[in-house]
Each structure stands twice: as C-alpha cells, then as structure tokens.
Amino acid sequence: MRNKPELIQGGVFEDERGRLDFVNGFDMDSIKRFYFSVNNSVHFFRAWQGHRIESRWFLCVSGAFEVKLIKVDNWEIPSSDLVPDKYVLRAEDPQILFIPPGYVNGFQALEENSKLMILSNYELGVNTNDDIRYYNTYWK
C-alpha cells in the first residue's frame, strides 16, 4: 500500500456525440463503498477528519474543491504547526486524489454546487475507532 498522497490523472475524450471523462489508471479492487459530499457554501471549510488505517480517494464530479492534507505526527495531541499539502480538484480535469492512512483532510468548494465523490477501502462501521476528527480551526 502506498504511504503518500498521490494524484491519479484522468483524461477527457470528446467527439460529435459528447464528452467522456475517465481515470483509467485508478484500480478499484480495494473499494468497499462510496458517497458524495456537497458543502452548503463556498465559505465553509469542512475539516479535519482522518484515519489511521483506512484509505480514501477523492474525485470532484462537479465544480471544484481545494483539498488540504496533513500527515498526523501524534494522534492524541498532534502538533498544531503542521503545514497542509494543498490540492485543487476540478470536474473538468478528472483526477483522483489518493489519501493514505495517517492523514487528516479538509476541503472547501471553490464553486457553488460543487460535488465531491469519496471512496473508501472499508465498509461502514467496520473501523469504528478509526474516524478521527479535530476542530476545523486546529490547523490554519
């Protein structure tokens, strides 16, 4: 299993019939579930949530999102000066952001009505102690 975040680039095919978005380099063998997230406002930063053993994959299916990731150094009391890595996901440029275990994430819609698809390698309720959350102001 990879231990660093990774962007998996997709592509777009267009012809007279329309448009086809794809991310053919994405291996879905370990995916157990998926869901969608839509923020109520472009001013809302939804954060910080992470997992010690679960992986996540993010795909922007409409609009755009800024996603921030932080590798947690101590799950009980993480350093407050950790600097997030930033990614921008746009529906018009299909990419999947892989988030390995050990990271927390936060995201903010950059456009109204943006929608983020989130995939997980664990079924709901299997890792009940692995859903770690911190206040959205913990890291700047």
Contacts in CASP RR format, 6 or more apart in sequence:
PFRMAT RR
TARGET T0000
AUTHOR 0000-0000-0000
METHOD contacts of the structure
MODEL  1
MRNKPELIQGGVFEDERGRLDFVNGFDMDSIKRFYFSVNNSVHFFRAWQG
HRIESRWFLCVSGAFEVKLIKVDNWEIPSSDLVPDKYVLRAEDPQILFIP
PGYVNGFQALEENSKLMILSNYELGVNTNDDIRYYNTYWK
1 55 0 8 1.000
1 100 0 8 1.000
1 101 0 8 1.000
2 98 0 8 1.000
2 100 0 8 1.000
3 100 0 8 1.000
3 101 0 8 1.000
4 100 0 8 1.000
5 69 0 8 1.000
5 85 0 8 1.000
5 87 0 8 1.000
5 97 0 8 1.000
5 98 0 8 1.000
5 99 0 8 1.000
5 100 0 8 1.000
5 103 0 8 1.000
6 97 0 8 1.000
6 98 0 8 1.000
7 87 0 8 1.000
7 95 0 8 1.000
7 96 0 8 1.000
7 97 0 8 1.000
7 98 0 8 1.000
8 23 0 8 1.000
8 25 0 8 1.000
8 26 0 8 1.000
8 95 0 8 1.000
8 96 0 8 1.000
8 97 0 8 1.000
8 98 0 8 1.000
9 23 0 8 1.000
9 94 0 8 1.000
9 95 0 8 1.000
10 21 0 8 1.000
10 22 0 8 1.000
10 23 0 8 1.000
10 24 0 8 1.000
10 25 0 8 1.000
10 93 0 8 1.000
10 94 0 8 1.000
10 95 0 8 1.000
10 96 0 8 1.000
11 21 0 8 1.000
11 22 0 8 1.000
11 23 0 8 1.000
11 93 0 8 1.000
11 94 0 8 1.000
12 19 0 8 1.000
12 20 0 8 1.000
12 21 0 8 1.000
12 22 0 8 1.000
12 92 0 8 1.000
12 93 0 8 1.000
12 94 0 8 1.000
13 19 0 8 1.000
13 20 0 8 1.000
13 22 0 8 1.000
14 20 0 8 1.000
21 91 0 8 1.000
21 94 0 8 1.000
22 94 0 8 1.000
23 59 0 8 1.000
23 94 0 8 1.000
23 95 0 8 1.000
23 96 0 8 1.000
26 57 0 8 1.000
26 96 0 8 1.000
28 119 0 8 1.000
30 55 0 8 1.000
30 121 0 8 1.000
31 57 0 8 1.000
31 119 0 8 1.000
31 120 0 8 1.000
31 121 0 8 1.000
32 120 0 8 1.000
32 121 0 8 1.000
32 122 0 8 1.000
32 123 0 8 1.000
33 119 0 8 1.000
33 120 0 8 1.000
33 122 0 8 1.000
33 123 0 8 1.000
33 124 0 8 1.000
34 117 0 8 1.000
34 118 0 8 1.000
34 119 0 8 1.000
34 120 0 8 1.000
35 117 0 8 1.000
35 118 0 8 1.000
36 61 0 8 1.000
36 115 0 8 1.000
36 116 0 8 1.000
36 117 0 8 1.000
36 118 0 8 1.000
37 46 0 8 1.000
37 107 0 8 1.000
37 115 0 8 1.000
37 116 0 8 1.000
37 118 0 8 1.000
38 109 0 8 1.000
38 113 0 8 1.000
38 114 0 8 1.000
38 115 0 8 1.000
38 116 0 8 1.000
39 46 0 8 1.000
39 107 0 8 1.000
39 108 0 8 1.000
39 109 0 8 1.000
39 114 0 8 1.000
41 109 0 8 1.000
42 108 0 8 1.000
42 109 0 8 1.000
42 110 0 8 1.000
42 111 0 8 1.000
42 112 0 8 1.000
42 114 0 8 1.000
44 108 0 8 1.000
44 109 0 8 1.000
45 106 0 8 1.000
45 107 0 8 1.000
45 108 0 8 1.000
45 136 0 8 1.000
46 106 0 8 1.000
46 107 0 8 1.000
46 108 0 8 1.000
46 136 0 8 1.000
47 68 0 8 1.000
47 104 0 8 1.000
47 105 0 8 1.000
47 106 0 8 1.000
47 107 0 8 1.000
47 134 0 8 1.000
47 136 0 8 1.000
47 139 0 8 1.000
48 70 0 8 1.000
48 104 0 8 1.000
48 105 0 8 1.000
48 106 0 8 1.000
48 133 0 8 1.000
48 134 0 8 1.000
48 135 0 8 1.000
48 136 0 8 1.000
48 138 0 8 1.000
48 139 0 8 1.000
49 104 0 8 1.000
49 105 0 8 1.000
49 106 0 8 1.000
49 131 0 8 1.000
49 132 0 8 1.000
49 133 0 8 1.000
50 72 0 8 1.000
50 102 0 8 1.000
50 103 0 8 1.000
50 104 0 8 1.000
50 105 0 8 1.000
50 131 0 8 1.000
50 132 0 8 1.000
50 133 0 8 1.000
51 101 0 8 1.000
51 102 0 8 1.000
51 103 0 8 1.000
51 127 0 8 1.000
51 130 0 8 1.000
51 131 0 8 1.000
51 132 0 8 1.000
52 75 0 8 1.000
52 101 0 8 1.000
52 102 0 8 1.000
52 130 0 8 1.000
52 132 0 8 1.000
53 101 0 8 1.000
53 122 0 8 1.000
53 127 0 8 1.000
53 130 0 8 1.000
54 101 0 8 1.000
54 120 0 8 1.000
54 121 0 8 1.000
54 122 0 8 1.000
54 127 0 8 1.000
54 130 0 8 1.000
55 98 0 8 1.000
55 99 0 8 1.000
55 100 0 8 1.000
55 101 0 8 1.000
55 120 0 8 1.000
55 121 0 8 1.000
56 98 0 8 1.000
56 99 0 8 1.000
56 105 0 8 1.000
56 118 0 8 1.000
56 119 0 8 1.000
56 120 0 8 1.000
57 96 0 8 1.000
57 97 0 8 1.000
57 98 0 8 1.000
57 99 0 8 1.000
57 118 0 8 1.000
57 119 0 8 1.000
57 120 0 8 1.000
58 65 0 8 1.000
58 67 0 8 1.000
58 89 0 8 1.000
58 96 0 8 1.000
58 97 0 8 1.000
58 99 0 8 1.000
58 105 0 8 1.000
58 107 0 8 1.000
58 116 0 8 1.000
58 117 0 8 1.000
58 118 0 8 1.000
58 119 0 8 1.000
59 89 0 8 1.000
59 94 0 8 1.000
59 95 0 8 1.000
59 96 0 8 1.000
59 97 0 8 1.000
59 116 0 8 1.000
59 117 0 8 1.000
59 119 0 8 1.000
60 89 0 8 1.000
60 90 0 8 1.000
60 91 0 8 1.000
60 95 0 8 1.000
60 114 0 8 1.000
60 115 0 8 1.000
60 116 0 8 1.000
60 117 0 8 1.000
61 91 0 8 1.000
61 115 0 8 1.000
61 116 0 8 1.000
61 117 0 8 1.000
62 91 0 8 1.000
62 113 0 8 1.000
62 114 0 8 1.000
62 115 0 8 1.000
63 90 0 8 1.000
63 91 0 8 1.000
63 92 0 8 1.000
63 109 0 8 1.000
63 110 0 8 1.000
63 111 0 8 1.000
63 113 0 8 1.000
63 114 0 8 1.000
63 115 0 8 1.000
64 88 0 8 1.000
64 89 0 8 1.000
64 90 0 8 1.000
64 91 0 8 1.000
64 109 0 8 1.000
64 110 0 8 1.000
64 111 0 8 1.000
64 114 0 8 1.000
65 88 0 8 1.000
65 89 0 8 1.000
65 107 0 8 1.000
65 108 0 8 1.000
65 109 0 8 1.000
65 110 0 8 1.000
65 114 0 8 1.000
65 116 0 8 1.000
66 86 0 8 1.000
66 87 0 8 1.000
66 88 0 8 1.000
66 107 0 8 1.000
66 108 0 8 1.000
66 110 0 8 1.000
67 86 0 8 1.000
67 87 0 8 1.000
67 88 0 8 1.000
67 89 0 8 1.000
67 97 0 8 1.000
67 105 0 8 1.000
67 106 0 8 1.000
67 107 0 8 1.000
68 84 0 8 1.000
68 85 0 8 1.000
68 86 0 8 1.000
68 87 0 8 1.000
68 105 0 8 1.000
68 106 0 8 1.000
68 107 0 8 1.000
68 139 0 8 1.000
69 84 0 8 1.000
69 85 0 8 1.000
69 87 0 8 1.000
69 99 0 8 1.000
69 103 0 8 1.000
69 104 0 8 1.000
69 105 0 8 1.000
69 106 0 8 1.000
70 78 0 8 1.000
70 82 0 8 1.000
70 83 0 8 1.000
70 84 0 8 1.000
70 85 0 8 1.000
70 103 0 8 1.000
70 104 0 8 1.000
70 105 0 8 1.000
70 139 0 8 1.000
71 82 0 8 1.000
71 102 0 8 1.000
71 103 0 8 1.000
72 78 0 8 1.000
72 82 0 8 1.000
72 102 0 8 1.000
72 103 0 8 1.000
72 104 0 8 1.000
72 132 0 8 1.000
73 79 0 8 1.000
73 82 0 8 1.000
75 132 0 8 1.000
78 134 0 8 1.000
78 138 0 8 1.000
80 138 0 8 1.000
80 139 0 8 1.000
82 139 0 8 1.000
84 139 0 8 1.000
87 97 0 8 1.000
88 110 0 8 1.000
89 95 0 8 1.000
89 97 0 8 1.000
89 116 0 8 1.000
91 114 0 8 1.000
91 115 0 8 1.000
99 105 0 8 1.000
104 132 0 8 1.000
104 134 0 8 1.000
106 136 0 8 1.000
107 116 0 8 1.000
122 130 0 8 1.000
END
